[in-house]
Amino acid sequence: MVQKKEQRRGLGRGLSALMADVTPDDGGAKDNTRSEMFVPIEKLVPNPDQPRRVFTDAQLEELANSIRTKGVLQPLIVRPNPRDTQQYEIVAGERRWRASQLAQLHEIPVLVRDFDDVEVLEVAIIENIQRADLNAIEEAAGYKQLMFKFGHTQEKLAEALGKSRSHIANLMRLLNLPDSIQDMVSNNALSAGHARALITAPNPEELAKTVVAKGLSVRETEKLAKGAVTVPKPKGGSQVQTGSTKDADTKALEGDLSAVLKMKVSIDHKAGGESGKVTIAYDTLEELDALCAVLSKA
């Protein structure tokens, strides 16, 4: 039977209950107090907003071998499919569902929950993050969905998911990189640290190829990216840095805020300190009204 929520909860409220659903049982023991039931495998469909996109054949086959021997020890979390009342949509456990098909199971255990769209994505992200299953790009895409599709802030996400705001912000900046570099991160050709160092470079794709070819460290990549924005002095042979002396993270954050507010944002952060100021420039009174509306909702 579907367990109904007494009231709609905001992100992070009741999170411990969600964590209990997605955390594997110690020793593989099933918890029969959670009202699990068995459902024909063909009646389950994946969640179209599932943040995880990469399922390697080797990992699926390894899990399928375990399922053939021990069965599915952790029930999948599902909800009634909003697009087909005869089916269930997988909220958490798509990898187990895929592996169960390889193991040729006819039915698998599930926990049916009455989750809305926000909770579905939240649980899917929690499950993958708890198991360290998401690569950096997938994790960033999940955070972006929660923020821009459902209107949550980085602070709320950080509090609910037990992450720092800087961790979430730094990952989301990776989504500003060209698709080819994001693919390198997804395929483990580049680490998230390497990719972050390339965010503000004028030619990130070219530099990324150099980093991979030479096996450069993150620090070496940062130096390479900084060198990519130097030009000769008009009178002399030495080089000077173009633009401001702001670090890459500050400039990336300015870009993120400018994209969200659709206004120019400048951050003046005192080096080595905790204070600074943020300047937002508007061109019309309509933009000022829009900014006031955004700030009043914060």
C-alpha positions in Angstrom: 0.0 0.0 0.0 1.3 3.5 -0.9 2.3 5.4 2.2 0.8 8.9 2.0 2.5 12.0 3.3 0.6 13.9 5.9 1.8 17.2 4.4 4.1 18.4 1.7 7.6 18.8 3.1 10.3 21.1 1.9 13.8 19.9 0.8 15.7 18.5 3.7 12.8 18.1 6.1 12.3 14.5 7.0 15.6 13.7 5.3 16.5 11.1 7.9 13.5 9.1 6.8 14.6 9.2 3.2 18.2 8.3 4.2 16.7 5.2 6.0 15.1 4.1 2.7 18.3 4.5 0.6 20.9 3.2 3.0 21.7 -0.5 2.6 21.0 -2.8 5.5 23.9 -4.0 7.4 24.8 -7.6 6.7 22.3 -7.8 3.8 19.4 -8.5 6.1 16.0 -7.4 4.8 13.8 -5.2 7.0 10.3 -6.6 6.7 8.9 -3.8 8.8 9.1 -1.4 5.8 6.2 -3.0 3.9 8.1 -4.2 0.9 6.3 -6.1 -1.8 7.4 -7.9 -5.0 6.5 -6.5 -8.4 7.0 -8.0 -11.9 10.2 -6.6 -13.3 8.4 -5.5 -16.5 6.1 -3.2 -14.6 9.0 -1.0 -13.5 10.2 1.9 -15.6 13.2 4.2 -15.0 12.9 7.8 -13.8 13.5 10.1 -16.8 15.1 12.7 -14.4 17.5 10.1 -12.9 20.8 12.0 -12.3 22.9 8.9 -13.1 23.5 8.5 -16.8 26.5 6.0 -16.9 25.9 2.3 -16.1 29.0 0.3 -17.1 28.6 -3.2 -18.3 31.3 -4.6 -16.0 29.6 -3.1 -12.9 26.1 -4.3 -13.9 27.4 -7.8 -14.6 29.2 -7.9 -11.2 26.0 -6.9 -9.5 24.0 -9.4 -11.6 26.3 -12.2 -10.4 25.6 -11.2 -6.8 21.9 -11.1 -7.4 21.9 -14.6 -8.9 23.5 -15.8 -5.7 21.9 -13.8 -3.0 18.9 -12.1 -4.7 18.1 -8.4 -4.4 18.9 -7.6 -0.8 17.9 -3.9 -0.8 14.4 -3.1 -2.1 14.0 -0.5 -4.8 12.1 2.6 -4.0 9.3 3.3 -6.4 6.3 5.4 -6.8 3.1 4.9 -9.0 4.1 6.0 -12.5 2.4 9.4 -13.1 2.2 8.6 -16.8 0.8 5.0 -16.6 -1.2 3.8 -13.6 -0.3 0.2 -14.4 3.4 0.7 -13.8 5.8 1.9 -11.1 8.5 4.5 -11.7 11.9 3.8 -10.1 12.9 6.5 -7.6 16.1 4.8 -6.3 17.6 1.5 -7.5 17.8 1.7 -11.3 21.1 -0.1 -11.3 19.6 -3.0 -9.3 16.7 -3.1 -11.7 19.1 -3.3 -14.7 21.2 -6.0 -13.1 18.1 -8.0 -12.1 17.2 -8.1 -15.8 20.6 -9.5 -16.6 20.1 -12.0 -13.8 16.8 -12.9 -15.5 14.6 -12.3 -12.4 10.9 -12.1 -13.0 10.0 -10.0 -10.0 12.0 -7.8 -7.5 11.2 -6.3 -4.1 10.1 -2.7 -3.9 9.0 -0.1 -1.4 6.2 2.1 -2.8 6.3 5.7 -1.8 4.0 8.6 -2.7 6.8 11.1 -3.7 6.3 14.3 -5.7 8.8 15.3 -8.4 11.1 17.2 -6.1 11.3 14.3 -3.6 11.9 11.8 -6.5 15.0 13.8 -7.6 16.1 14.4 -4.1 16.0 10.7 -3.2 17.7 9.7 -6.5 20.6 12.1 -5.8 20.9 11.0 -2.1 21.1 7.3 -3.1 23.8 7.9 -5.7 25.8 10.3 -3.5 25.6 8.0 -0.5 27.1 5.2 -2.6 29.6 7.5 -4.3 28.0 6.4 -7.6 27.8 9.7 -9.4 30.7 11.2 -11.3 31.3 14.9 -10.8 29.3 16.0 -13.9 26.3 13.8 -13.0 26.3 15.1 -9.5 26.5 18.7 -10.7 23.6 18.1 -13.1 21.6 16.7 -10.3 22.2 19.9 -8.2 21.4 22.1 -11.2 18.0 20.3 -11.6 17.1 20.8 -8.0 18.1 24.5 -8.2 16.7 25.6 -11.5 13.8 23.2 -12.0 12.5 23.2 -8.4 13.9 26.6 -7.1 16.1 25.4 -4.3 19.2 27.4 -3.2 22.8 26.1 -2.8 22.5 26.7 0.9 19.4 24.5 1.2 21.0 21.8 -0.8 24.1 21.9 1.3 22.2 21.6 4.5 19.9 18.8 3.3 22.5 16.7 1.7 25.4 17.2 4.2 27.6 19.0 1.7 29.3 22.3 1.9 28.0 25.1 -0.3 31.4 25.6 -1.9 31.4 21.9 -2.9 28.1 22.3 -4.7 29.1 25.6 -6.2 32.4 24.3 -7.5 30.8 21.2 -9.1 28.1 23.3 -10.8 30.8 25.5 -12.4 31.9 22.4 -14.3 28.7 22.6 -16.3 30.0 25.9 -17.8 32.8 23.9 -19.6 32.4 22.7 -23.2 30.7 19.3 -23.6 34.0 17.7 -24.7 35.6 18.5 -21.3 32.6 17.4 -19.4 32.8 14.1 -21.2 36.5 13.8 -20.2 35.4 14.2 -16.5 32.6 11.7 -16.9 35.0 9.2 -18.4 37.7 9.8 -15.8 40.2 11.2 -18.3 40.2 14.4 -16.3 39.5 14.9 -12.6 37.1 17.6 -11.4 40.0 19.5 -10.0 41.7 19.6 -13.4 38.5 20.7 -15.0 37.9 23.5 -12.5 41.3 24.9 -13.3 40.3 25.3 -17.0 36.9 27.1 -16.4 38.2 30.6 -17.0 40.8 29.7 -19.6 40.1 31.2 -23.1 40.9 27.9 -24.8 39.9 25.1 -22.3 39.5 22.4 -24.9 43.0 22.8 -26.3 44.4 23.0 -22.8 42.5 19.9 -21.7 44.1 17.8 -24.4 47.5 19.0 -23.3 46.8 18.1 -19.7 45.7 14.6 -20.6 48.6 14.1 -23.1 51.2 15.2 -20.6 49.6 13.8 -17.4 49.8 17.2 -15.7 48.8 17.6 -12.0 46.1 19.9 -10.9 48.6 22.5 -9.8 50.4 22.3 -13.1 47.1 22.6 -14.9 46.3 25.8 -12.9 49.6 27.3 -14.0 49.0 26.3 -17.6 45.5 27.9 -17.5 46.9 31.1 -16.0 49.6 31.2 -18.6 47.0 30.9 -21.3 45.7 34.4 -20.5 49.0 36.3 -20.7 49.9 38.7 -23.5 53.1 40.6 -24.3 53.5 44.1 -23.0 52.9 46.8 -25.6 56.5 48.1 -25.1 58.8 45.3 -24.0 59.4 41.6 -24.2 58.0 40.4 -20.9 54.5 39.3 -20.3 51.7 40.6 -18.0 48.5 39.0 -16.9 45.3 40.4 -18.6 42.1 41.2 -16.7 41.8 41.4 -12.9 43.8 39.6 -10.3 40.7 37.7 -9.0 41.1 34.0 -8.6 39.4 31.6 -10.9 36.7 30.6 -8.3 35.7 34.2 -7.7 35.4 34.9 -11.4 33.5 31.8 -12.0 31.1 32.7 -9.2 30.6 36.1 -10.7 29.7 34.4 -14.0 27.2 32.1 -12.2 25.5 34.9 -10.4 25.4 37.1 -13.5 23.8 34.2 -15.5 21.1 33.7 -12.8 20.3 37.4 -12.3 20.9 38.4 -15.9 22.8 41.4 -14.6 26.5 42.1 -14.2 27.8 41.0 -10.8 31.2 41.9 -9.4 32.6 40.3 -6.2 35.3 42.1 -4.3 36.6 39.6 -1.8 39.4 40.6 0.6 42.3 38.1 0.1 42.8 35.9 3.2 39.7 37.2 4.9 36.0 36.4 5.2 34.5 39.7 4.2 34.0 41.6 0.9 31.3 43.1 -1.1 29.0 42.2 -4.0 28.1 44.8 -6.6 25.1 44.2 -8.9 24.7 46.6 -11.9 21.3 47.1 -13.5 20.6 49.0 -16.8 16.8 49.7 -16.4 14.3 50.3 -13.6 12.6 47.1 -14.7 15.8 45.2 -13.9 15.9 46.8 -10.5 12.3 45.8 -9.8 13.2 42.2 -10.9 16.2 42.2 -8.5 14.1 43.5 -5.6 11.6 40.7 -6.3 14.3 38.1 -6.2 15.9 39.4 -3.0 12.5 39.6 -1.3 12.0 35.9 -1.9 15.4 35.0 -0.4 
